[in-house]
C-alpha cells in the first residue's frame, strides 16, 4: 500500500504524538480527539452527544492548545442572545461630517470572538436563541458569516458543537442538524476509566504539573493547513466507493425505513468521502482502505438508536487482518484454555498447548503477509505468541517450575 509523502507522514506522526499527550490528561476521550482532527482536516462540523461533565469542551480546548497560533472560542448557546454576542469584540462610536455641515453619528463593530476563531465550540447548541441560528448555520458551512449586510470571511477551520439531547425532527434546527457531519456519542467513564482518571489526577498532584508528564509535541497552523491540503490528494479507489454504496443500500433496505433520509442526503454522501480521506491521512496513508470504513459509524446515523444497526452493517466491511490476528491471540490465551493451564503449570497438557501455539503462529504469519500497513501490528502479536510458545516449552521441559 502506497504511503503518504515523507513530509505529510511526519505531520501525521506529530498528530498522533499530540493526541497521546492530550489523552494523558483527558482520560477516555479518544473519540473526541479523533473527531476533532477529522473536523480540522475536512472543515466538516462535528457534534458530540453527551451529558454535562464528560469533558467534551475541555478535551477540545486541550487539543486546540497544541496548535500554535490557533484561537479557540467556546460559548454556551442559551446565554447568547444575538449574533453580535458571537461575532463582535467591541463597538465604537464615530462622528461623521454630514452634507449640511453638521455631524452624524454611527457605530463601528470590531469583529472577534467566533469571527476570529480557528475552532468554535457551540455548547448546548439546540438551546440557542432563534436570532442566533443563522450565524450558527453560517459557521457550520465554513464560508464566512453575515454581518451588517455582507459576508465576512473568517479563519474558521473546525465548527464543533455539543448537547445532551438532539433537536426536534421538525423545526428551524433541522437544517443545522443535517450539517453536523461527524456525530459522536460521548459516554461517562466506566469503572476502569474512572480509576485511570484518579491515577492521572493523583500523579499530577504529586508532580505538581496538574497531570501526567507530557511531551512538547505541537503543530502550527501552517502544518494543519498542509494536512488539509494533503487530504484532497488522498486516493479513494472506486472499490471503496462501491463498498460505501453497498453499505448505504443495506441500510436503506431495512424494513423500518429509518435510513431513507441517508440515501436522500447527497451532501452527506460527498462528505463521507472527505472524512474517509482524512481518516486515512491521520493513519499515515494516501489511499483509503477498508479499515477506514469503521469511521462511518459516526456519519450514518440520525438517531442514537440507529448506531447499533450501523455498526452491525459496517462490521463485515471494515474487518482487517489485524482484527483476525487479535481474535486468534485472544482465543489462544483465553482464561481457562489449554495454554493458560500449561502456563499455570499443567505439564500434562503441554503437547496440546504447543500444537495450538504453533498453529496460531502459522496463521499469524499468513495474516502478516497480507496485512499491508498493518503488518507491524500483526507482527507484534506474532512476537507475543512466539514468547508464549517459549513459556510453554519451558514448562514442558521443566526449565520453569510453577
Secondary structure, 3 states (H helix, E strand, C coil): CCECCHHHHHHHHHHHHHHHHHHHHCCCCHHHHHHHHHHHHHCCCEEEECCCCCCHHHHHHHHHCCEECCCEEEEEHHHCCCHHHHHEEEEEEEEEECCCCCEEEEEEEEECHHHHCCEEEEECHHHCCHHHHHHHHHHHHCCCEEECCEEECCCCCEEEEEECCCCCCCCCCHHHHHCCCEEEECCCCCHHHHHHHHHHHHHHHHHCCCCCCCCCCCEEHHHHHHHHHHHCCCECCHHHHHHHHHHHHHHHCCCCCCCHHHHHCHHHHHHHHHHHHHHHHHCCECECCHHHHHHHHHCCCCCHHHHHHHHHHHHCCCCCHHHHHHHHHHHHCCCCCHHHHHHCCCHHHHHHHHHHHHHHHHHHHHHHHCCHHHHHHHHHHHHHHHHHHHHHHHHHHCCCCC
